[in-house]
């Protein structure tokens, strides 16, 4: 970690709500006048769309039914670690973009399913912000967790995550329920071994829990709304967290453990603003003093 050039990583699987968290961070950065360089986990996929299909076919023919974008070896984690390290030391680095669809193709000038060229960060940033699948990986090859100064986990309970993925992939990609189910099953090994362990490395986890029946996510007609959800916020180190203040400011919240508070789903943005703003400002103050 580098006090002079802080790094914030937000880690969560696809559909977990990391985009909503990024919006909250963007609001904080704009309000507090903080200049952030943002990088996306998709930029560090090892394969473009066609190459990933070819690799999946090759792996499955060889008997590997568990390979997915969740897998460590489907991503350039050594490259990501190097960017974290270089930014922490110098405040510089580079990134690229993965182009998902025609709208992004028009914006970035590259075909859907491909990457833009690597390009250097803009100079003069206050911090680096990562949002993706692998921002807190710590394994035998890389240790991203030790390089990030503030690590946020965003993870719904698994049935809710499946419901969100099924509905998103059917609506935006035209997949059948059966096709999405096959993808979920293929990802489970990597979800258990690559994604879940990161949430013990994070400093704060936001876990959304539905309070309606999600017992069979494969036939659910709609995604539970924030009004039909609670969010469990867990702090790895609760020292310095003013829980009475949070409970007073967030109506309907209560503590369940010495390091955990539960809030109503619609209060998530408010809770993030209250919790994360002073942490971010502390990182910036430390950087200025360094």
Backbone as a ProteinNet text record, in pm:
[ID]
protein_1_A
[PRIMARY]
XXXXXXXXXXXXXXXXXXXXXXXXXXXXXXXXXXXXXXXXXXXXXXXXXXXXXXXXXXXXXXXXXXXXXXXXXXXXXXXXXXXXXXXXXXXXXXXXXXXXXXXXXXXXXXXXXXXXXXXXXXXXXXXXXXXXXXXXXXXXXXXXXXXXXXXXXXXXXXXXXXXXXXXXXXXXXXXXXXXXXXXXXXXXXXXXXXXXXXXXXXXXXXXXXXXXXXXXXXXXXXXXXXXXXXXXXXXXXXXXXXXXXXXXXXXXXXXXXXXXXXXXXXXXXXXXXXXXXXXXXXXXXXXXXX
[TERTIARY]
83.6	0	87.1	36.1	109	19.8	64.5	-15.2	-24.2	79.9	83.9	-10.8	-31.1	-117.3	-213.5	-322.5	-412	-490.2	-526.8	-602.9	-727	-842	-968.1	-1014.1	-1046.7	-1098.7	-1236.5	-1327.8	-1462.6	-1474.9	-1502	-1504.7	-1643.1	-1695.4	-1823.4	-1850.6	-1924	-1951.1	-2054.9	-2065.4	-2153.5	-2296.9	-2359.2	-2495.6	-2507.9	-2393.9	-2398	-2434.5	-2420.8	-2449	-2326.4	-2214.7	-2092.7	-2108.2	-2190.7	-2212.7	-2279.8	-2376.4	-2441.6	-2340.4	-2249.6	-2146.3	-2055.4	-2020.7	-1937.2	-2006.2	-2138.4	-2212.8	-2202.3	-2212	-2198.4	-2059.3	-1956.6	-1820.1	-1804.6	-1859.8	-1850.8	-1913.8	-2025.7	-2091	-2000.6	-1937.5	-1847.2	-1727.9	-1668.5	-1552.8	-1590.6	-1706.6	-1749.3	-1776.6	-1845.4	-1880.3	-1757.8	-1659.9	-1542.1	-1426.3	-1448.5	-1344.1	-1224.2	-1249	-1142.3	-1130.7	-1010.3	-985.8	-942.6	-1026.1	-999.3	-977	-881.2	-863.7	-939.4	-1028.7	-1108.8	-1061.4	-1050.5	-1020.3	-1124.5	-1153.6	-1259.9	-1201.2	-1259.5	-1211.3	-1215.9	-1317.2	-1328.9	-1205.8	-1137.8	-1020.9	-907.9	-915.1	-806.7	-843.4	-950.9	-976	-858.5	-826.2	-714.6	-754.2	-883.8	-930	-1039.4	-1044	-1160	-1275.5	-1389.6	-1510.1	-1492.7	-1441.2	-1425.7	-1318.7	-1207.7	-1100.9	-1148.7	-1237	-1291.1	-1380.1	-1460	-1542.5	-1454.8	-1347.9	-1256.6	-1188.5	-1149.3	-1083.6	-1180	-1306	-1406.1	-1424.8	-1431.9	-1447.6	-1328.7	-1207.9	-1087.6	-1084.9	-1118.1	-1115.4	-1219.7	-1339	-1444.5	-1410.9	-1347.9	-1305.6	-1199.8	-1121.7	-1018.2	-1071.4	-1202	-1263.4	-1277.1	-1240	-1252.3	-1387.4	-1478.4	-1612.8	-1628.4	-1518.3	-1527.8	-1468.8	-1414.2	-1346.8	-1449.5	-1424.8	-1514.1	-1438.6	-1505.8	-1444.1	-1411.2	-1474.7	-1443.6	-1305.7	-1258.4	-1135.8	-1013.9	-917.9	-795.5	-726.5	-713.9	-636.6	-711.6	-834.1	-905.3	-879.1	-793.2	-769.2	-620.5	-583.5	-444.5	-420.3	-422.7	-410.9	-270.2	-169.9	-33.5	-21.3	-86.8	-88.6	-160.6	-274	-348.5	-265.8	-198.7	-113.2	-2.1	55.5	162.1	111	-10.2	-68.7	-96.1	-149.2	-168.4	-35.2	68.6	198.3	258.8	254.9	313.2	237.7	104.5	28.5	61.1	67.9	100.3	235.1	328.8	463.5	476.7	406.8	431.5	308	187.1	66.1	38.2	104.6	85.3	50.8	15.5	-19.5	-91.5	-158	-230.5	-348.9	-445.4	-560.5	-616.7	-719.4	-790.8	-937.3	-1019.9	-1162.2	-1203.7	-1289.4	-1353.2	-1485.2	-1507.2	-1625.2	-1736.3	-1845	-1950.3	-2052.2	-2087.5	-2199.8	-2178.9	-2279.9	-2269	-2258.2	-2328.4	-2320.7	-2179.1	-2115.5	-1977.9	-1881.7	-1915.7	-1831.4	-1826	-1939.4	-1943	-1861.6	-1864.9	-1791.2	-1641.2	-1599.5	-1457.2	-1390	-1468.6	-1408.9	-1347.5	-1406.3	-1359.4	-1480.8	-1465.2	-1577.4	-1623.9	-1754.1	-1802.1	-1728.6	-1695.6	-1625	-1474.6	-1422.9	-1278.2	-1232.4	-1102.2	-1043	-993.6	-997.9	-929.8	-780	-694	-551	-524.4	-414.6	-372.1	-335.6	-376.8	-349.1	-311.6	-222.4	-179.2	-290	-282.9	-374.4	-352.3	-458.9	-442.9	-362	-281.4	-195.6	-274.4	-220.8	-278.6	-392.6	-405.3	-514.9	-483.5	-590	-576.2	-575.1	-642.9	-648.2	-686	-667.7	-705.9	-827.2	-927.5	-1050.8	-1069.2	-1075.1	-1097	-1234.5	-1305.6	-1434	-1438.1	-1453.5	-1455.5	-1463.7	-1415.7	-1428.6	-1314.5	-1197.6	-1076.7	-994.4	-1057.7	-983.1	-920.9	-952	-894.1	-838	-792	-734.6	-602.7	-587.6	-460.4	-440.2	-355.4	-330.3	-179.4	-140.2	2	77.5	3.6	66.7	66.2	-47.1	-60.2	-119.9	-99.6	-162.6	-208.1	-326.7	-384	-435.9	-477.2	-536.6	-440.4	-311.9	-216.8	-181.6	-213.5	-178.9	-290.7	-412.1	-525.2	-541.4	-569.5	-580.2	-720	-821.5	-958.8	-1026.6	-1071.3	-1129.1	-1275.8	-1363.6	-1506.9	-1558.5	-1633.5	-1698.2	-1846.5	-1899.3	-2042.4	-2094.4	-2178.1	-2215.4	-2357.1	-2450.8	-2582.7	-2577.5	-2674.8	-2684.1	-2701	-2658.8	-2636.1	-2764.5	-2878.1	-3001.9	-3039.4	-3019.1	-3048	-2952.9	-2827	-2731.6	-2773.3	-2818.7	-2863.4	-2985.7	-3081.5	-3200.7	-3160.6	-3069.7	-3026.3	-2959.9	-2876	-2807.4	-2905	-2996.7	-3094.3	-3176.1	-3224.9	-3309.1	-3228	-3105.8	-3024.1	-2986.9	-2940.7	-2895.4	-3011.3	-3128.4	-3243.9	-3292.2	-3289	-3340.9	-3244.6	-3115.1	-3020.4	-2943.3	-2937.7	-2857.5	-2938.2	-3066.7	-3152.6	-3130.4	-3064.8	-3038.7	-3164.7	-3171.3	-3277.3	-3238.6	-3339.3	-3310.6	-3212.6	-3228.5	-3140.9	-2996.6	-2978	-2842.2	-2776	-2851.9	-2795.7	-2765.4	-2851.6	-2827.5	-2697.8	-2673	-2547.5	-2427.1	-2437.8	-2329.3	-2306.5	-2414.9	-2403.9	-2333.4	-2372.2	-2310.9	-2162.6	-2128.9	-1988.7	-1905.3	-1966	-1893	-1878.8	-1952.9	-1958.4	-1822.1	-1742.5	-1611.1	-1527.4	-1523	-1443.7	-1506.7	-1640.6	-1706.3	-1662.8	-1656.1	-1617.5	-1469.7	-1384.9	-1240.4	-1174.4	-1236.2	-1174.3	-1245	-1377.9	-1454.1	-1476.6	-1536	-1571.7	-1453.9	-1334.7	-1224.9	-1186.2	-1217.5	-1182	-1258.7	-1377.1	-1460.8	-1414.1	-1312.6	-1246.4	-1129.4	-1090.8	-981.7	-1032.7	-1160.8	-1215.3	-1229.5	-1223.9	-1239.5	-1385.7	-1473.3	-1617.3	-1691.1	-1790.6	-1878.1	-2020.2	-2082.2	-2224.1	-2294.1	-2373.8	-2441.1	-2591.7	-2650.6	-2794.9	-2867.4	-2971.3	-3045.9	-3194.3	-3256.7	-3400.5	-3482.9	-3594.9	-3686.3	-3816.6	-3808.4	-3918	-3864.2	-3950.9	-3912.3	-3829.7	-3705.1	-3619.2	-3570.3	-3650.1	-3605.3	-3579.2	-3649.6	-3619.9	-3590.6	-3466.9	-3434.1	-3454.3	-3464.7	-3473.1	-3614.1	-3711	-3847	-3898.5	-3812.5	-3854.6	-3896.4	-4009.7	-4062.1	-4000.9	-3950.1	-3891.9	-3782.8	-3698.7	-3588.8	-3642.7	-3616.1	-3658.7	-3608.9	-3694.7	-3662	-3586	-3525	-3462.8	-3559.1	-3686.2	-3784.9	-3809.1	-3776.4	-3794.2	-3662.2	-3567.1	-3433.4	-3379.9	-3290	-3205.1	-3060.8	-2975.3	-2833.5	-2753.6	-2671.6	-2582.6	-2447.9	-2404.3	-2276.1	-2181.1	-2074.4	-1977.4	-1841.9	-1784.6	-1654.8	-1549.6	-1442.8	-1336.5	-1274.9	-1255	-1203.9	-1299.5	-1383.9	-1485.3	-1431.3	-1304.2	-1248.3	-1260.7	-1315	-1330.3	-1461.7	-1541.7	-1671.6	-1774.9	-1841.3	-1938	-2074.7	-2096.5	-2221.6	-2343.8	-2337.1	-2454.8	-2493.4	-2393.5	-2422.1	-2490.2	-2438.9	-2499.6	-2642.3	-2664.1	-2798.4	-2895	-2843.5	-2927.4	-2960.2	-2862.8	-2879.6	-2955.7	-2949.4	-3013.1	-3134.1	-3249.7	-3373.3	-3399.6	-3432.9	-3464.9	-3344.8	-3226.9	-3106.7	-3085.3	-3009.6	-2975.4	-2848	-2778.1	-2657.1	-2691.3	-2619.8	-2638.8	-2515.5	-2399.2	-2274.7	-2192.2	-2081.5	-1997.9	-1936	-1934.7	-1876.7	-1976.2	-2106.7	-2205.8	-2328.9	-2382.4	-2506.1	-2595.7	-2724.5	-2822.1	-2905.1	-2927.2	-3003.3	-3111.7	-3219	-3317.5	-3252.7	-3294.6	-3237.4	-3234.4	-3344.3	-3343.6	-3244.7	-3189.4	-3096.3	-2949.4	-2927.1	-2790.1	-2704.3	-2755.8	-2676.6	-2640.4	-2737	-2710.9	-2603.5	-2616.5	-2517.5	-2378.3	-2368.8	-2238.6	-2180.1	-2264.5	-2217.2	-2163.5	-2237.5	-2198	-2070.7	-2059.3	-1946.1	-1821.8	-1838.5	-1722.7	-1662.2	-1744.3	-1689.8	-1575.6	-1591.6	-1478.3	-1357.2	-1379.8	-1266.6	-1188.6	-1261	-1194.8	-1120.1	-1183.1	-1117.2	-992.2	-996.1	-878.2	-764.4	-798.2	-694.9	-632.7	-717	-666.4	-581.8	-624.1	-545.2	-409.3	-409.2	-282.5	-190.6	-250.7	-172.2	-109.4	-185.8	-133	-20.5	-34.4	70.6	196.6	175.5	291.3	371
-119.8	0	124.9	230.5	356.1	468.8	537.8	648.5	762.1	778.7	892.6	875.4	750.6	722.6	609.5	641.4	537.1	465.2	341.4	256.2	204.3	217.5	163.8	55.5	-62.8	-168.9	-211.7	-224.8	-275.1	-408.5	-512.4	-647.8	-708.5	-763.4	-832.1	-897.1	-1006.5	-1076	-1001.1	-1042.1	-973.9	-973	-854.1	-842.8	-822.9	-814	-803.5	-663.5	-564.2	-426.5	-339.3	-386.9	-306.4	-177.7	-181.1	-58.9	47.2	7.4	101.6	160.9	77.2	125.4	225.7	196.9	290.3	424.9	423.1	548.6	627.2	557.7	623.4	683.2	606.7	659.8	782.1	776.2	889.9	1014.6	996	1108.6	1167.8	1080.8	1127	1200.5	1142.1	1204.9	1343.9	1353.5	1481.6	1583.7	1541.2	1634.2	1684.1	1595.5	1631.5	1682.8	1693.6	1746	1653.5	1523.7	1423.5	1374.9	1373.3	1323.6	1177.7	1089.9	945.6	888.8	798.1	717.7	587.4	552.5	431.3	324.5	201.6	88	-20.1	-97.2	-196.1	-336.3	-426.8	-563.5	-629.3	-593.2	-651.3	-623.5	-513.5	-476.8	-577	-659.7	-752.2	-897.3	-916.4	-1050	-1090.8	-1217.7	-1266.9	-1283.4	-1303.6	-1332.5	-1234.2	-1199.3	-1126.5	-1225.5	-1177.8	-1261.4	-1388.9	-1375.1	-1492.5	-1586.1	-1528.7	-1612.1	-1686.5	-1624.5	-1690.3	-1808.1	-1789.9	-1900.9	-2016.2	-1983.6	-2087	-2158.5	-2080.9	-2139.7	-2229.3	-2184.5	-2267.2	-2400.3	-2393.2	-2515.8	-2608.2	-2551.5	-2631.7	-2696.3	-2617.8	-2669.6	-2780.2	-2756.4	-2855.8	-2985	-2972.5	-3092.1	-3170	-3095.6	-3159.2	-3207.4	-3187.4	-3236.2	-3134.4	-3008.3	-2903.2	-2833.8	-2856.4	-2798.3	-2679.7	-2626.4	-2523.5	-2388.8	-2380.4	-2257.5	-2148.6	-2026.7	-1912.9	-1784.3	-1671	-1541.1	-1523.1	-1604.5	-1598.8	-1658.3	-1747.1	-1821.8	-1730	-1760.9	-1681.3	-1677.8	-1795.9	-1801.6	-1749.9	-1700.3	-1632.5	-1482.7	-1439.3	-1296.3	-1267	-1145.4	-1100.2	-1040.9	-1126	-1076.6	-1028.1	-1086.4	-1036.1	-893.4	-867.5	-732.3	-636.7	-679.7	-594.9	-566.8	-668.3	-648.6	-548.9	-559.1	-467.3	-323.8	-306.2	-171.9	-117.1	-200.6	-157.8	-113.6	-194	-165.2	-35.5	-23	95.5	221.3	211.5	329.7	367.1	268.1	295.4	361.7	329.1	385.4	520	537.6	654.9	738.4	683.8	755.3	748.1	656.7	642.5	498	472	336.9	342.2	232.2	225.9	132.5	147.7	59	55.4	-27.1	-35.8	-61.6	-79.2	-104.5	-227.4	-308.8	-418	-365	-381.3	-326.7	-431.2	-402.4	-501	-504.7	-387.5	-382.9	-270.9	-250.8	-150.6	-8.8	16.5	150.7	181.1	85.8	106.7	107.4	32	31.2	170.5	238.9	375	470.3	446.6	534.6	513.3	385.1	354.2	328.7	315.5	296.2	159.5	57.4	-80.3	-171.1	-286.1	-377.2	-438.9	-468.3	-537.9	-670.1	-697.1	-820.4	-811.7	-690.6	-670.6	-568.8	-547.6	-451.9	-328.2	-215.3	-96.8	-111.8	-35.3	-42	7.2	-40.4	10.6	157.9	237.2	380.7	426	525.8	571.5	645.4	639.9	718.1	867.2	943.4	1088.4	1127.5	1227.4	1271.1	1351.5	1356.5	1441.3	1380.4	1247	1184.3	1178.5	1176.9	1166.6	1021.1	932.8	792.2	706.3	576.1	477.7	401.3	386.1	317.1	197.1	75.8	-47.7	-103.4	-151.6	-218.5	-341.2	-459.5	-580.8	-706.1	-816.8	-947.7	-983.7	-922.3	-977.7	-873.9	-772.1	-664.7	-696.2	-812.5	-849.2	-991	-1034.3	-1168.4	-1176.5	-1284.4	-1314.9	-1465.3	-1504.7	-1647.8	-1672.3	-1786.4	-1820.6	-1740.3	-1675.1	-1604.2	-1453.2	-1398.6	-1253.3	-1221.4	-1097.7	-1050	-906.6	-894.5	-762.4	-700.7	-786.7	-737	-647.6	-683.1	-604.8	-472.3	-458.5	-336.5	-233	-273.9	-181.1	-125.1	3.8	71.2	59.8	50.6	34.4	-65.6	-177.9	-286.8	-304.8	-295.5	-305.9	-430.1	-513.4	-629.1	-602.7	-638.2	-622.3	-758.1	-820.3	-958.3	-986.5	-1015.3	-1059	-1204.2	-1247.4	-1390.3	-1462.7	-1588.4	-1652.9	-1671.6	-1702.6	-1716.2	-1585.8	-1473.3	-1343.9	-1315.7	-1353.1	-1333.9	-1413.4	-1535.1	-1616.6	-1554.9	-1506.8	-1443.3	-1324.2	-1241.2	-1122.5	-1162.2	-1264.9	-1307.1	-1364.6	-1447.9	-1507.5	-1399.6	-1304.3	-1199.6	-1109.5	-1074	-986.3	-1053.7	-1179.4	-1247	-1278.9	-1306.3	-1331.2	-1202.5	-1092.1	-966.2	-898.2	-894.6	-816.4	-899.7	-1032.2	-1115.6	-1222.6	-1232.9	-1326	-1471.5	-1501.1	-1639.4	-1704.1	-1834.9	-1909.1	-1933.8	-1968.4	-2001.6	-2118.5	-2215.6	-2332.5	-2292.8	-2201.9	-2159.3	-2085.4	-1998.8	-1925.6	-2022	-2120	-2219.7	-2294.9	-2330.4	-2398.1	-2310.4	-2179.5	-2087.3	-2080.3	-2073.6	-2069.1	-2194.1	-2310.1	-2435.6	-2439.8	-2390.7	-2391.3	-2297.8	-2189.1	-2090.6	-2128.5	-2227.7	-2252.3	-2284.9	-2364.4	-2400.4	-2275.1	-2186.7	-2064.6	-1968.4	-1969.4	-1881.7	-1918.2	-2049.1	-2096.8	-2070.7	-2094.9	-2091.6	-1958.8	-1878.8	-1753.2	-1628.4	-1632.7	-1512.4	-1504.1	-1607.7	-1602.9	-1572.2	-1630.4	-1602.3	-1454.2	-1378.8	-1236.4	-1159.7	-1207.7	-1133.7	-1147.8	-1230.6	-1229.7	-1132	-1083.3	-986.3	-841.9	-822.9	-688	-620.8	-487.9	-410.5	-395.6	-381.8	-368.2	-451.3	-526.3	-599.7	-546.1	-530.1	-496.5	-616.7	-687	-807.4	-786.5	-792	-772.7	-904.4	-899.6	-1019.6	-994.7	-1069.3	-1049.8	-1100.2	-1036.8	-1081.5	-1131.9	-1176.4	-1247.1	-1383.9	-1471.8	-1610.1	-1616.2	-1661.3	-1682.7	-1827.8	-1917	-2054.4	-2126.9	-2090.9	-2146.6	-2032.1	-1988.1	-1871.9	-1893.8	-2019.6	-2048	-2031.4	-2006.7	-1980.5	-1845.8	-1768.2	-1638.3	-1545.4	-1480	-1394.9	-1255.9	-1212.1	-1078.7	-1076.3	-975.1	-957	-884.1	-932	-858.7	-713.8	-622.8	-480.7	-442.1	-322.5	-276.2	-274	-239.4	-239.5	-378.9	-481	-619.4	-681.6	-595.7	-643.2	-572.5	-641	-582.3	-587.7	-505.1	-508.9	-524.9	-628.9	-652.2	-586.9	-498.2	-430	-481.3	-543.4	-602	-533.9	-496.1	-429.3	-529.4	-541	-632.9	-588.6	-458.2	-400.7	-290.2	-316.7	-218	-101.9	-106.3	0.9	134.9	233.7	366.2	387.1	281.1	294.8	338.2	448.7	503.9	440.6	322.1	251.1	325.2	385.3	461.1	573.7	640.1	746.4	688.7	576.4	514.6	470.4	408.9	363.6	480.7	594.9	713.1	774.4	775.5	839.8	752.6	619.8	528.6	466.9	520.1	475.4	328.3	250.9	110	17.7	71.1	-11.8	-66.3	-173.8	-229.3	-313	-328.4	-408.5	-554.4	-644.6	-787.2	-851.3	-793.8	-837.2	-712.9	-733.6	-619.8	-551.6	-621.1	-561.7	-553.3	-568.1	-573.5	-489.6	-424.9	-349.7	-385.1	-394	-426.5	-301.9	-274.8	-156	-195	-115.6	-139	-118.2	-198.7	-191	-52.1	27	159.5	258.3	223	312.8	284.4	198.4	157.7	274.3	357.1	470.6	564.4	593.4	679.6	618.1	488.9	421.8	429.3	407	413.8	554.2	652.8	791.6	820.4	777.6	805.4	730.5	606	521.7	553	565.4	572.3	711.2	816.6	952.3	982.4	960.9	991.3	901.4	778.1	689.7	740.7	783.1	835.7	964.1	1052.4	1177.7	1152.4	1050	1014.7	967.8	888.7	845.4	964.6	1059.1	1177.8	1263.6	1281.7	1360.2	1296.3	1163.5	1092	1108.1	1105.4	1119.9	1258.4	1359.2	1496.3	1515.3	1454	1467	1390.8	1280.8	1201.8	1274.2
0	0	0	-60.4	-65.7	-16.6	85.4	136.1	35.7	-45.7	-137.4	-255	-297.9	-413.1	-375.8	-305.3	-253.9	-363.6	-332	-423.8	-352	-417.1	-366.8	-463.2	-411	-497.3	-450.3	-546	-520.6	-592	-516.3	-570.7	-553.1	-661.8	-656.4	-789.2	-789.7	-914.6	-996.9	-1122.9	-1217.3	-1166.2	-1163.8	-1115.8	-966.8	-898.5	-752.1	-704.3	-790.7	-750.8	-746.2	-804.5	-801.2	-880.5	-985.8	-1064.3	-978.9	-894.5	-803.5	-706.3	-657.4	-566.1	-637.4	-762.9	-837.7	-852.3	-874.1	-882.7	-752.6	-639.5	-509.8	-493.8	-530	-523	-613.7	-733.6	-825	-763.7	-694.1	-627.6	-519.3	-442.2	-336.8	-398.2	-502.6	-567.1	-619.6	-684	-740.9	-630.7	-525.2	-417.1	-342.8	-323.8	-245.2	-330.3	-461.5	-548.3	-562.1	-565.4	-573.9	-718.2	-770.8	-905.8	-898.2	-954.6	-947.9	-1087.2	-1097.8	-1218	-1197.1	-1289.5	-1275.6	-1372.8	-1323.3	-1409.2	-1385.3	-1489.7	-1485.9	-1491.4	-1415	-1414.4	-1551.4	-1633.2	-1767	-1852.7	-1824.8	-1904.7	-1889.5	-1784.9	-1756	-1786.7	-1863.9	-1916.7	-2005.2	-2002.7	-2085.1	-2231.4	-2256.8	-2392.5	-2433.6	-2562.4	-2612.3	-2629.6	-2678.2	-2678.3	-2761.7	-2883.9	-2969.3	-2914.3	-2867.4	-2812.5	-2687.2	-2609.1	-2489.7	-2530.2	-2635.6	-2683.8	-2730.2	-2801.9	-2849.7	-2732.8	-2630.3	-2514.4	-2436.5	-2425.1	-2357.7	-2430	-2562.8	-2642	-2621.4	-2622.2	-2604.6	-2466.5	-2363.5	-2226.5	-2206.5	-2258.5	-2240.9	-2313.6	-2430.1	-2503.9	-2425.7	-2343	-2261.7	-2126.5	-2104	-1981.3	-1870.2	-1895.7	-1794.6	-1811.4	-1718.5	-1725.1	-1629.2	-1576.2	-1472.9	-1515.1	-1634.6	-1677.6	-1707.8	-1656.1	-1680.1	-1654.6	-1678	-1650	-1502.1	-1416.1	-1273.7	-1243	-1330.4	-1304.4	-1305.2	-1219.5	-1214.6	-1350.6	-1414.9	-1538.4	-1660.2	-1641.1	-1749.6	-1747.6	-1654.8	-1636.2	-1621.6	-1658.6	-1649	-1510.8	-1409.1	-1272.1	-1241.2	-1306.1	-1287.4	-1340.9	-1453.5	-1510.5	-1416.3	-1361.6	-1268.3	-1143.7	-1092.3	-974.9	-1005.8	-1123.4	-1162.3	-1169.7	-1221.4	-1229.7	-1090.2	-1000.5	-861.9	-800.5	-821.4	-759.8	-817.3	-948.6	-1012.3	-971.3	-967.1	-926.2	-781.9	-694.1	-554.3	-537.7	-626.7	-616.6	-686.5	-800	-885.3	-916.7	-893.7	-932.4	-1080.8	-1151.9	-1296.3	-1328.2	-1453.8	-1496.8	-1629.2	-1664	-1789.7	-1775.3	-1864.7	-1867.2	-2007.6	-2026.4	-2152.9	-2122	-2224.2	-2203.8	-2283.2	-2222.7	-2294.6	-2349.3	-2478.7	-2545.6	-2544.3	-2472.4	-2452.9	-2566.3	-2621.3	-2715.5	-2817	-2902.7	-3008.7	-2953.5	-2842.5	-2782.9	-2737.8	-2671.3	-2628.3	-2747.1	-2852.4	-2972.4	-3034.4	-3035.2	-3088.7	-3001.8	-2872.2	-2780.1	-2789.4	-2796.4	-2786.5	-2920.7	-3026.2	-3157.5	-3177.7	-3115.2	-3131.4	-3140.9	-3203.6	-3225.3	-3093.7	-3079.9	-2960.3	-2940.2	-2814.7	-2784.4	-2797.3	-2819.7	-2830.1	-2726.1	-2720.6	-2628.1	-2702.9	-2635.1	-2685.5	-2656.8	-2724.2	-2692.2	-2549.7	-2490.8	-2360.4	-2373.8	-2275.7	-2277.2	-2137.1	-2124.7	-1991.8	-1917.8	-1783.6	-1701.2	-1726	-1706.8	-1705	-1581.8	-1596.3	-1486.5	-1383.5	-1262	-1158.3	-1081.1	-1078.7	-1005	-856.1	-777.1	-630.9	-584.2	-659.9	-620.4	-740.3	-724.7	-826.2	-775.8	-861.8	-825.6	-918.3	-860.1	-935.9	-903	-1007.1	-986.2	-1075.9	-1016	-1095.4	-1010.5	-1067.5	-1004.5	-911.4	-927.9	-865	-789.2	-733.9	-670.8	-537.4	-479.7	-349.5	-351.3	-468.2	-479.8	-403.4	-327.6	-261.2	-272.6	-368	-387.2	-396.7	-448	-454.1	-559.8	-650.7	-762.1	-743.6	-700.6	-684.9	-548.3	-504.5	-381.3	-403.1	-460	-484.4	-355.6	-261.6	-137.2	-61	-58.5	20	-47.4	-177.3	-250	-247.9	-213.6	-209.2	-68.4	-58.8	70.6	132.1	46.9	94.7	2.8	60.4	-17.6	22.1	-76.6	-54.7	-125.6	-53.9	-114	-131.3	-247.5	-275	-319.3	-234.7	-262.2	-212.1	-303.4	-258	-215.2	-136	-107.9	-240.7	-245.4	-374.7	-455.2	-390.7	-467.8	-536.7	-467.6	-527.2	-642.9	-627.1	-735.9	-859.1	-839.3	-952.2	-1019.8	-939.2	-996.5	-1082.6	-1029.1	-1104.1	-1235.5	-1232	-1354.2	-1455.1	-1409.9	-1501.6	-1570.8	-1494.6	-1553.6	-1645.8	-1607.2	-1690.4	-1821.7	-1814.3	-1935.7	-2029.9	-1974.8	-2060.8	-2126.8	-2050	-2102.6	-2199.5	-2163.8	-2243.8	-2345.2	-2324.6	-2414.9	-2486.4	-2452.1	-2522.2	-2489	-2373.9	-2335.7	-2278.7	-2287.4	-2220.9	-2075.9	-1994.3	-1854.4	-1846.3	-1936.4	-1935.7	-1966	-2061	-2097.2	-1981.5	-1914.3	-1800.4	-1686.5	-1666.4	-1561.7	-1587.8	-1713	-1748.2	-1714	-1740.9	-1708.4	-1558	-1481.4	-1335.6	-1283.6	-1335.3	-1290.9	-1327.1	-1445.9	-1488	-1401.8	-1353	-1274.1	-1126.8	-1079.9	-936.4	-876.2	-946.3	-892.5	-871	-971.8	-959	-859.4	-850	-753.1	-611.3	-585.1	-452.3	-424.8	-523.9	-501.4	-537.2	-623.2	-668	-616.3	-610.7	-574	-423.1	-364	-221.3	-128.3	-148.8	-55.7	-49	-152.4	-150.2	-43	-8.7	85.1	229.7	253	383.2	384.3	266.2	254.5	256.2	226	214	350.3	348.8	472.1	511.5	410.9	435.7	332.1	375.8	284.1	293.9	179.5	170.4	108.8	189.3	140.7	142.3	22.6	10	32.8	118.6	156.6	129.5	39	15.1	132.9	155.7	260.9	199.5	75	8.9	-32.8	-72.3	-103.1	-231.8	-219.8	-337.2	-339.7	-283.9	-265.3	-396.9	-503.4	-635.7	-731.5	-738.6	-820.6	-969.9	-1012.7	-1155.4	-1211.8	-1124.8	-1171.8	-1121.3	-1055.7	-1001.6	-1115.7	-1100.3	-1206.9	-1206.3	-1091.5	-1085	-979.4	-991.4	-896.4	-774.1	-653.2	-533.6	-536.9	-499.3	-502.3	-375.6	-373.7	-249.2	-131.7	-156.9	-48.9	6.6	-73	-30.5	14.7	54.1	88.7	212	279.2	381.7	331.7	388.6	353.8	482.8	487.9	600.8	569.3	655.4	637.3	744.5	700.7	793.8	779.6	892.4	896	943.6	867.6	907.3	1039.9	1053.3	1177.8	1221.8	1321	1358.9	1442.7	1478.6	1560.9	1487.7	1556.1	1498.5	1425.2	1409	1343.7	1447.1	1422.4	1516.8	1491.4	1545.8	1522.2	1576.9	1696.4	1742.2	1646.2	1587.6	1490.9	1366.8	1315.9	1198.2	1226.8	1344.2	1380.2	1393.6	1438.8	1452.2	1316.2	1226.5	1096.6	997	1012.8	917.3	984	955.3	1018.2	986	1088.7	1070.6	1074.7	1111.5	1117.2	1258.4	1266.9	1397.8	1384.9	1497.1	1499.9	1528.2	1460	1482.9	1544.3	1520.6	1582.3	1611.5	1679.7	1716.4	1594.5	1480.7	1360.3	1245.1	1274.8	1167.4	1201.7	1098	1111.1	992.8	1017.7	913.3	885.1	755.9	717.3	617.3	605.4	499.9	362	264.3	131	69.6	80.2	17.8	81.8	197.1	265.8	229.4	130	98.6	55.1	-33.1	-81.5	33.9	121.2	236.5	325.9	352	437.5	376.9	247.3	181.1	189.7	170.7	180	319.9	421.7	559.8	598.4	553	592.6	511.1	378.9	290.1	278.2	289.6	271.9	368.6	499.2	588.4	562.5	519.7	488.6	368.4	266.2	146.3	179	253.8	290.8	374.2	458.4	538.2	447	344.7	249.6	177.7	136.8	65.6	157.6	283.8	379.2	403.9	419	439.7	319.5	199	77.3	69.5	106.5	102.6	202.7	320.4	421.2	380.4	305.3	261.3	154.3
[MASK]
++++++++++++++++++++++++++++++++++++++++++++++++++++++++++++++++++++++++++++++++++++++++++++++++++++++++++++++++++++++++++++++++++++++++++++++++++++++++++++++++++++++++++++++++++++++++++++++++++++++++++++++++++++++++++++++++++++++++++++++++++++++++++++++++++++++++++++++++++++++++++++++++++

